[in-house]
Amino acid sequence: MKKNLLCLLTLFVLALSTGISQAQTAKKVAYITADREFAMGASTVTDDAIIKMLQADENFEVTVMAVAMDSVFDNLAEFDLAVIQESFYSTAAILKPTGSAGLAKIPIPFIFNKCWALKDGRALVSGGATGGANGTGLTITVEPSNQSNELFNGITFTDNTFDAFKEGASSTGEVGENAYNFASGLDLSKKNTLLATLPDMTSGLDSTIFINDFPIGSKIGSEQLAARMIAIGMSFGAIIKDDGDNFTQNGITLWRNALYSLAGLTVPTTPYEPIVEEVPYAIKIDFGPGSNNTTEPGWSNVYMESTEAQKVELIDSEGDSTGIMVYWHDDIIGINNGGTTEPKESVGMPSTATMDNLYCNGQNRTAGLTFENFDLNYYYNFEVFASRMGATDNREAKYTVAGANSVVGTLNPSDNDSAFAVIEGVYPNAEGTITLDIDKGDNHEEAYYYLYIGAMRITRTLITANNEFDFNAEEVKIYPIPFTDQVNLSKIPAKSTLSIYSITGTKVIEIQAKNDKTRINTSSLKSGVYVLHVKVDGKTISAHKLIKK
């Protein structure tokens, strides 16, 4: 009896582990599309919006097969589902009954997006469409009885309609009128598969294909399906127009739903939200002459001539204004073009930024920049690059970056093609200002005091405290912000300990709160950024950023 139970338990564990493994295995998608050129500004056949959606979804592993109109392949059984894209000509040999993507020859569930091919002599031998057209307008109608179908999960209807595209398009993805296409008058064994209609469909809906779901074994004209087929009659030109941005959220959601349904996955009930990879925030600055700007997108240029009266507004790496202004508070005096023209790939900067420098020397032994309008919710990290090729002596410079705190970095620019001075964790002062001062480093050995700055990258990190507390920190009230000589708190636990730390981690004030309201005298603190910890029985239950003017 025990042996039998052990065997049953073992089989159960194996079955469970197999099920988990299968659930975690991405579904393999064969995305079959024509190897063609389309309009400038449109997606290519290997990166349309549907492909990008598949690539971003961990549930799928997509293989894009950009093939010729008469391409021959026999490996579809290796995949879990397929997409036959509308990019093929309707007369393409690949779509004919004898072709590699013939309806009856596809052994796996598939989306068929080429309604124009459903005619005799094309995808069918007989029983093909006797009518059909490009659908005019953008509106798709779905009767209320069909709106509960999982293909329409997450789609927002207005009077039983939705638009899949923002605009029509030409067949090559340029300005045009086409958005959809359908075929009517087909000989269908399943008469109740049409799920949506267009204004042009006025009769014969039980023999029309536009958006349909055909079960395995269905006959479409002469061809009997070996697998389930979902038809989607959408123009490929509309799909790729504006690099795929022509899709509405409803339109791309329909494709997501069809893919999930064919893959046997639970279809989400919410609209499709593309995964947007956030570009890390950065400010990139090229220091040099106006005659050698870095013109690549996302670069700011700061010249020797910039003064307090000539402040430069910086842009971020996306080319957007940051509102941050920079000027020389301690003048630089010269321009040098002796930097590296071949920076290492790890530098991540173009040669226009690394080949020139601004410098100071014996005439003015220091230089300095002031940055204004930094966001007090972040601390900032600076990477300073300088290069003086051909120099054999040590010309180490010391870069002191100061706001509410001060951090120092050093760099020897002699024959440098890869190194940075890295200064991390600088907090703006209460006015949002950070300064950078250049002076001779301890290892500097060059007699004329040459110090350089060629390029810079600034990144930022959101100032946070550990929020994994039992107490609801959102209820704590702290005012005024920023403060001067006192901080008021309310809605804190009675008999808690209130500790204020500097940004370097030094405890500067600690008091005991007698009730849920208290006041802290902060007249002894300098201007800057601090962190307040609320503690109960020695355990921090919430933490809050403070700023003193």
ABEGO torsion letter per residue (X at the ends): XAAAAAAAAAAAAAAAAAAAAAAABBBBBBBBBBBBBBBBGBBBAAABAAAAAAAABAABBBBBBBBBAABBBAAAAABABBBBBAABBAABAAABAABAABAAABABBBBBABAAABBBGBABABGBBABEBBBBEABBBBBAAAAABAAABGBBBBGGBBBABABBBBAAGBBBABABBBBBGBBBABAAABABBBAABABGAAABBABBBBBBGBBBEABBBABBBBBBBBBAAAAABGGGAABBAAAAAAAAAAAAAAAGBBBBABBBBBBBBBBBBBBBBBBEBAABBBABBGBBBBBAABBAABBBBBBBAAGBBAGBBBBBABBBABBBAABBABBBAAAGBBAAAAABBBBBBAABABBBBBBBGBBAABBBBBBBBBBBBGBABBABBBBBBBBABBBBBBBBABGBAABBBBBBGBBBBAAGBBBBBBBBBAABABAAGBBBBABBBBBBBBBBBBABBABBAAABBBOBOBBBABBBBBGBBBGBBBBBBBAAGBBABBBBBABABBBBBAAABBBEBBBBBBBBGGBBABBBBBBBX
